[in-house]
Amino acid sequence: MTSTTGTLEGQTQLTALDRCDRCGAQAYVRAELASGGALLFCNHHGRAVEGTLRPKTLNWIDESDRIS
């Protein structure tokens, strides 16, 4: 299930070229920060930081449902 907060105007789907900022694996989560900028995470690291980071985001885009 794709989970988001905020609006997605102008957003594009994450691709295989989008990499996790922590480990370099394929990114399935994009955290768009209220302070500006965005962070990309693999599913593992996205889950690890979601509790602390998500309240600080404008958009939390979770495309982990695409994992086969």
N, C-alpha and C positions, 0 to 999 in steps of 0.2 A: 504494500500500500504506500503510495506517495503521500507524505505528510508535509504540510507547509504551514507557515504562519505569515501574515502580511500579504502583500500583493505580488504577483508574478509578472507584471507587465514588463515586456522586453526580455524575459528570461528565456534561456535556451536549455535544453536537456544536457546533462553532463555526458561527456563522451569518454571513450577509452583513452583519450589523450589527457584527460583531467586526472591529476595524480594527488594522492594524499600528502598534505603538508608535513605529516609526521613521519611516514615510512616509505612513501613513493609508490604504494600500491594504487590500483584504480580507485578513484574517488566516486563515492555514491552519495555523499552528504556535502551540501554547501551551506555554510553559515555566513550570512550577510550581516555584518556587525553594525550596530547602531552608530558606532563611532566612525564608520567608514571602512571600506575594504571588505574582503571576503576570505574565508578559510575553507579549504577543501579537506575532506577526511574520507578514508576507507570506512566500511561499515564498522569494523572493530573499533577504530579510534573515534568515530562519530558517536558510538554508544558510550565510550569511556568519558567523553567530555560533555555529553548532552545535558546532564543535570546542572552543571555549572555555567556552561556557555550559552545554552539556548535562551535564558532570560535576558541576555545581553544582545540578542540579535533582532534585526528587523524581519528577516526571513530565515527560516530553517527548512531547507529543501532536502528531503530524504527520498532518494531513488533506489533504496536497497531492495525494493521489490523486484528489480530487474536482475538480481543475482540469480543465476540458474543452478 
